[in-house]
Each structure stands twice: as C-alpha cells, then as structure tokens.
Amino acid sequence: MKSVLAAGAAALIAMPAFAGDIMINDAYARASGMNAMAGAAFFQIMNHGAEDDRLIAAKSDAAKRVELHTHKDLGDGVMKMMEVEEGFPVAAGSMHALKRGGDHVMFMGLNGPFVDGEAVTVTLVFEKAGEMTIEIPVDLNRNPMGGGMQHGKPEDGKVGEGNGAMNMGDDKSN
C-alpha cells in the first residue's frame, strides 16, 4: 500500500498545475516529524505570461494558520524565519523558487500529521491569476538539493524533459 501511495505522490509531482499563465512545478510538503506542529511546502512558480504577477497568500485546511515565509539573516549570522506579507513576485517570463532555507509556504498549528506519500490541499492566491488549488505531495525524505524539476511549456513538448536545468529568464529567487 505504501508503494502505491508513493507512486501516486510521484505522479502528482510529475504533473504541473496551471492558473492562467502561472504554472506550479516540483511541489512537495514536509514536516519534521509525525508530532510536528508546523510544516512547509516548496515549489517553483513559473510565469509564462507577458505580465508580472505575485503570490500574495496561501490557504489550507491542513493547519490553523498558513503564511508565506522566508529566512533572513538579521546580521548576527543567525537566520530568522519571518512572514512575507507582500508575497513573492514572479516576473513575466520568469520563475520564482520556494525552497528550503528560503521562501516557502508555512503551515502552523497542523491539524494532523504530514504523512509521507499523502497530499496536502493548498489554495495559492495570485494577485492577477487569482486562486489555484493544488494537491501537494508530502515527501518526508526529499533531498533538498535534488528533485524531479520540470521545465518548459506543455505546448513546446519539453515539460519534464532534460536534466533539471531551467532557464526561464531572470531567476529572482537567488
């Protein structure tokens, strides 16, 4: 049964989600353990449109509070996690990566454990593209440096091909 769930999660990862010109790729969620009170989701936001957009909120029944967060060095060498109330910009023709140690969706006060192989339903709210509800697979064993990154547009036949390199123009995530 566990291998069936893992296969289902892998299929979810392989399928990008769309809202207008916005595409979500390589999504996964995790928590630090079965008793964790917080979790996070990571993914790539690709804007295939001609107009800049911005992820301004995230909603989910998986937690009491869901916020957009980042890590910042406050000058003392210690990284502090904080809410990003203005959201994450995604320039036209570009990509913004939500990744461990950087920007991410934060789940606080989990309503239940994040179980490896299951999925978390999340609604992403974009300033221009509107709402997009996606199923994010839980992957507690994900290597933060690797993954099944996808690239390209479906119409050019390149989604999921290649070695994981992506060039969508200026990557504002670095």
N, C-alpha and C positions, 0 to 999 in steps of 0.2 A: 504494500500500500504506500509506503514511504517513497519508493521509487516512482510510483505513479504520480504522487504529489510533486516530486522533484521534476519530473518530465513536464508536468503541467506548468510549473513555475518557469522552466526553461522556455517553454512555448510562449508564455506571457512576455518574457524578456525579449524574445525574438520579434515580437510584433509591436511596431511603433504605434503611438496614439496621436490623433490629429484633432486640432480645433482651428479651423480656418487655415492660415499659413503656418501655424505653430505645430511642431512635431516633438513628441517626447520619446527619447530613446534610452536604452540601457538602464531602466529603472530597477531599483531594489530598495528594500527597507530592512532595518535591523534594530535589535535592542541588545543590550549587553548580556542579558540572560533571561531565564524564564520568570524571575521575580522582579525584573527591572520595572521601574515606574516611568521610564522615558524611552523613546526610540527615535529613529531618524529615517528619512528617505533621501535617496540620492538619484540623480538622473541628469540627462542632458536635454536642454531646451533648445530646439533648433527653430529659427525663424526664417522660413523660405519666402516670406513676403517682401514687399518693397517699402514697408512701413515699420518703424521701430515699435516694439511692444514692451510690456513689463509684467512679470509675475507679481501680483500685488497681495495675494492671500492663498491659503490652502485650508481646506476643511475636511474633517474625517470624524466618523463615529468611533474610531479606534482609540481616541483619547479625549480627555476633558478639555484640553487646550491644544491647538495646533498653530504654530507660528513659523515664519520664515526667519532663519537664524544664520549667523556667520561666526567665525572665530576671528578675533582681533588681538594683536599684540599691543598691550597698553603701555609699552615702553620699558617694562621691567623684566622682559623676557618670558613672562607668563601669558599664555593665550587665554583669553576670556571669551566665552560664548555669549552672544547677545542677539536680541531681536533686531531685524532689519525692517522697520515699519514701512519704509518707502518701497520695499520689494526689490526684485532683481531685474535690471534692464536686459533686454535681448534685442540688440540692434538688428535692423533689416539685413538679411543675408548672412547672419552670424549665428553663433552658438554660445550658450552660457552653461557651464557645467556646475552642477551641485554635487559636491564631492566631500568625502571625509576630510576633516581638518579645514574645511572652507564653508561655503554656502550650503545650506541644507534645509529640508523641512523637518521641524522638530515636533515630536508628539510628547506632551507632558501629561502625566496622570493617565497612564494607559488603562483602558477599560478591560483589558485581558492581555495575556502574553502574546508576543510575536512568535509564532510557531514556524520553524523552518519549513519551507515548501508551501505554506499557505499564502494568502494575499491580503493586502490592506487596501480598502477602497478609499481613494482620496479625490477630492474635487479641487482642481487648481483653478484659480481665478486670475485671468489676464485682463489688463487694462483695456485692450482693444479686441482681442479674440474672444473674450467672455469666459464662460466656465467650461472646463473639460474634466470629466470624471474618468479616472483610470484605476485599474487594478494593479497594485504594485506588489510583486512577489517578495516574500520575506526570504532573505538569504543570510543566515547567521554565520556562514562560513566563507563569505565573499572575500577574495583577496582585494584590498583597496587599490592595488596598483594594476590590476588586470580586469578583464571582463569582456563580455561579448558586445563591444561597442559597434553600433551601426552607423552608416553614413550614407549620404546621397539622398535623392528623392525617389519615391516609388516609380514615378514616371520615367526616370532615366535608367531604371533597372539595376541600380547599384546599392540598394538598401541591403545591408548585411554582408556585402562582399568586401574583400580586402583584408588587411592585417590589423585593422582597428585604427589606423591613422585617419584623421579627419581634418579637412581644411575647408571651413565654411566662411572664410574671410577673417576679419579681426576677431580673435577669441578674447572676449572681455573678462574671462574668468581667471586669468593669470595675473 
